[in-house]
Each structure stands twice: as C-alpha cells, then as structure tokens.
C-alpha cells in the first residue's frame, strides 16, 4: 500500500460519534465536549522489541495498544470518547494492518471510542495512541487524594501477565496467563463506578509496588500491604509457590488493574458497586502516616521483594 491507501484503510474502520465535528481527513480534529465536563487525556507508545515481538499476533498488539490507554482513563474515572493513532511501520503490510485494526478498533468500539486522526510513517514498528475521555467536573480520580486511614483496594487479580511473559504454566493455564498479557481488559466500568467513593487511584502497569509508590509520594502517606490478601487467579496459584507468586504480584507489571484507596466507611458500597460492574475487588492494605510501604506475609513477618517493578531506563 501507498501511504494514502494505508490512511484510507484505517479511516474505513472509524467509529462515528455525534460529538465529532471533523475527524480523519483534515489538518486537525474538531470535537464538541459537553458542558460541565473535563477532558482526560492520556498517551502511550508501544515499540517492537520492548512491548511486543515482531512475530506476535498483530490483532493482540492492536488490542493491547487500545487497552493500555483505556486503562489510564479508567484510573481517572473518565468515560472514553476519542483517540488518535500514530503508526510507524517498516512496510505497508495490508494483512498485518487489517489484523492490527481488528484488535485496535474492536476494543475501542466496545467503549464507543471514535478514531479522529493521527499519523502514518515508515520506520521501526511503533504504535502511539492518544486517548481522550470525559469526566464530570471535579469527579476525576487522582493519585494525590489518598488519606491516612484509607483502605487500599485492587480490582481483578495480580501477577498473571508477568507469569505469561515468563512462559509459566502449561496447557489451559499457560493460555490464560498469556492471554492476560496480550489482551488486558481495561476496567472502565469499575472506574466509573468508583467516581463518588474512591479517593486516590492508579492503574497497575509497572507493578503493584511501583505504582503504589506513585500514590504514596503524591498523597504524602505510607502504606501497609498484606500479601495474604493479594488476589491470585487459579492459573497463577497452580503454577507458582507463594514466594514466587508474591514477587510476580508485587513487581511483575502489565496487569492493568485499578489500585485505589477509599475511606473504611465506604467498604460495603465499593464491594457492591464494583462487583456490579462485573469486576472482582479485594482489600489489600491501608494507608498510614509512616513513610514507605510495610509488606507483611501471612505470618505477620516483614517481606522484601527482590525488585520493585519495571523501569524503562533502569541501569544494571
């Protein structure tokens, strides 16, 4: 394909929204946010050999490119609305593009997101997505709103994606773990349900401890974390011993679950609302006034991980 054929192939997959005045085909998109709402804007880039391998299923790559951005909006309690896509490809490979768009636009369609612009260029395979969402003024969740005494909660389960990346398990277990890595499910419904009850919130992308650290620094608090309360899938439990499992859950990353704090008085409401969204939730600790994070094993003994999570520019 030539460049404009590639753009046309993408444009034909665009979902329509009435609040898009001008979409793909002009120098910029024109959007009509409703009154009384704030814009939430996030961007993520996925690069070959860093976030995916050249032989990976392009449909799964497309799905993940959408999911990681949707997860950021879920953490802000924002409703997804529009996105742009910048795509660098070594060759204009139509079968690869069609499969990628199956995953990318398929997940966006589940959340009524319209692709409104972007860019295409030749180069090493790189995918950059900017996603915009809407949140009622003053109701967006932030990292800096945690308070001493808050409960710490997490949605779903932790450690599956890291185990999938490590090739752990066999048969159905391995397929499940690998699926959690390649096709994460953003917790949009849970994020929206938490608008009036959660205080601080972040999505778990680089690892539970790394992302919890962002909340603690922004909120000026510390935390107690209970390893016995960390939710684990049956597949992860079946293929790991507890020390190995704790390390994967605490530092593995790529879970794209929501980690949030809330007042103890809201426990019942949170369990009811989040589970009504189809998402399991677990209370895994609490915020305290002592700086840092104290991690306790089931015997009440302090536990230390071998590392705290993924960093792109970490030196060894």
Secondary structure, 3 states (H helix, E strand, C coil): CCHHHHHHHHHCCCCCCCCEEECCCCCCCEECCCCCEEEEEEEEEEEECCCECCCCCHHHHHHHHHHHHHHHHHHCCCEEEEEEEEEEECCCCHHHHHHHHHHHHHHHHHCCCEEEEEEEEECCCEEEEEEEEEEECCCCCEHHHCCCCCEEEEECCCCHHHHHHCCCCCHHHHHHHHHHHHCCCCCHHHHHHCCCCEEEEEEECCCHHHHHHHHHHHHCCEEEEEHHHCCCCHHHHHHCCHHHHHHHHHHCCCCCEEEEEECHHHHHHHHHHHHHCCCCEEEEEEEECCCCEEEECCCCCECCCCCCCCCCCCCC
